[in-house]
Amino acid sequence: MWHFAVFLLLIYYLINRRNSKYLLYPPGPYSLPIIGNLLSVWMGLKNHKYHHKLWQSWSKIYGNILGLRLGLINVVVVSGRDMIKEVSSREVFEGRPDGFMYTMRSFGKKLGIVFGDGRPWSNTRRVALKYLRSFGYGTRSMEVIIAEECSELVKLRASDSGQPVLVNQMFNISVINILWRVVAGRRYDLNDDRVKHLCGLVMRLFRLVDMSGGIISFMPFLRHLVPKLIGFTEMKAIHASLQTFVKETIEEHKASIDIENPRDVIDAFLIEMLSNKENAFTEEELYVVSLDMLEAGMETVANTAVFMLLYLVRDENIQRKVQKEIDDVIGIRQPSLSDRSRMVYTEAVLLETLRLSSVAAMGIPHMALEDAHLGEYLIPKGTFLLMAIHDLHNGDLWEEADTFKPERFLNEGKLVQDERLIPFGLGRRRCIGEGLAKSELFMFLTHILQKFNLRIPHGDSLPSLEPVDGLTLSANPFSVIFEQRSS
């Protein structure tokens, strides 16, 4: 039976190669029948280690529109700010991938804010933003929440000051609490074992595949043959744990809801579902929106904050410059977001952290909703489009691109906003959490360096700048000693 299936796939491949669409497809490495470029990817990763570096090496050969065939999926990698801007701004490329890896978390459907698309996505995004804002998102009350979580984090680090701390999961619960207090009306202790375990699961999930979707999206039938080998078994187990956590939260809200007095975003969605039954959101949609806010917000911001510590602990001189600015502008009072406009060096440190880390190395994939021309090529409907953000931020256009150099964002004492820096994307699919993420990073940085000097533990080597590959990039494990500053 499987021989017949392979035969049919081979016939489909040969017919497809003769199709005019295929002839206009962007150039790339030679594609084999059925598996496409998967063998080339496997071999290329042995040399380049990271997916984004492999795509970058091929783009230098084939151009800034790189055409790949990964298993059953067309994947196009676009490089350079102009091309990334064009893809981000055209409605035909606003889709999200329908590969198995992306939809297995959302009941096999395109739901939610991150991986939804079309009119349902627009509506979900609009309503979610409305409810977030009504419960303080983007307001002064949000700053109060961030400040409270920063204070709790500082207290935790004061309790173990002078001792080496493995920092790779240090910000996870703090970041969850900041948004979860608005979404679910709940905060967790920074030592809560269940939430620590949950955060560990999310981090593990983000390490299992890269942003192109991995073998589970390119050849989804393999989950029936070798589920453990391709990571399906582990993904399924992680999603089950996350589903239990989020569904328990929603059920708790349903059991105690007061229709006249919504407490948070989940309450507001549930009331909307009760009062507008004809066009109501489903519980599946509410679950996926909640999961989006739990996963995406934690992973990207927490990873970036960890990279920020990595860069600072490697360079004591930069630490001292930030601390001097904190002492001059803030003194001993609690840092505030209103301080940002007067702390240009600190802001430059944050911009340089976003540039060098580029945790969303390829952005979040787009998908062509119809056949569309891009440059001189034809992008077939259903093609996944990856954007080479890491290459844009770390390429030849930057002087000493591999060096952490905040001064590149300063000019005669003023902050420079470089248009090549787009860590949160462009266009309608630009990350809705950009403002919150920047606020969190500023507050984490100022609260920590106001109270502590960061040191590498005695005997430890300098932490590596090399990241860990995955859906997002993360730092390799490293420890820091938080040494209390003398007042």
VENTAMO-V128384 format. One line per field, one symbol per residue. ss: DSSP state (a for helix, b for strand, c for the rest). psi: psi as a letter, one per 40 degrees, with the letter a starting at -180 (. if undefined). burial: + if it has 9 or more other C-alpha atoms within 8 Angstrom, else -. A space follows every 50 residues. Layout:
# VENTAMO-V128384
ss=???
psi=???
burial=???
This chain:
# VENTAMO-V128384
ss=caaaaaaaaaaaaaaaaacaaaaccccccccbcccbcaaaaaaaaaaacc aaaaaaaaaaaaccbbbbbbccbbbbbbccaaaaaaaaacaaacbcccca aaaaaacccccccccccaaaaaaaaaaaaaaaaacccccaaaaaaaaaaa aaaaaaaaaccccbbbcccccaaaaaaaaaaaacccccccccaaaaaaaa aaaaaaaacccccaaaaacaaaaacccccccaaaaaaaaaaaaaaaaaaa aaaaaaccccccccaaaaaaaaaaacccccccaaaaaaaaaaaaaaaaaa aaaaaaaaaaaaaacaaaaaaaaaaaaaacccccccaaaaaacaaaaaaa aaaaaaaccccccccbbccccbbbccbbbccccbbbbcaaaaaacccccc cccccaaaabbccbbcccccccccccaaaccccaaaaaaaaaaaaaaaaa abbbbcccccccccccbbcccccbbcccbbbbbbccc
psi=dddddddddddddddddeiddddeiiiaihhiidebeddddddddddedi dddddddddddeieghhihhbehhhhhhiiddddddddehddeeiiieid ddedeffeigiaddeiiadddddddddddddddefeheiddddddddddd dddddddddfieihhhedededdddddddddddefhiiieehdddddddd dddddeediieeeiddddgdeededgdddeeddddddddddddddddddd dddddeihdeghdaddddddddddegddfiiidddddddddddddddddd dddddddddddddegdddddddddddddddbeihiideeddegddddddd dddddddgdgdeahiihhdihiihbeihhihehhhihgdddddeaeehhf dehhgdeeeihfeihhhheehfeeaiadeiheeddddddddddddddded diihihiheiihiiehihiadiiiiihiiihhhhih.
burial=--------++--++------++-+++++--+--+++++--+--++--++- ++++++-++--+++++++++++++++++++--+++--++--++++++-++ ++++++---++++-+++--+++-++--+--+++-+++----++-+++-++ ++++--++-++--++++++++++++++++++++++---------++-+++ +++-++++++++++++++++-++---++-+++--+--++-+++--++-++ --++-------+-++++++++++------++---+++++++++++-++++ ++++++++-+++++-+--+-+++-+++-++----+++-++--++++++++ +++++++++++++-+++++-++----+++++++++++++++++++----- +--+-+--+++---+-----+-+-++----------+-++++++-+++++ +++++++---------++++++++++--++++++---
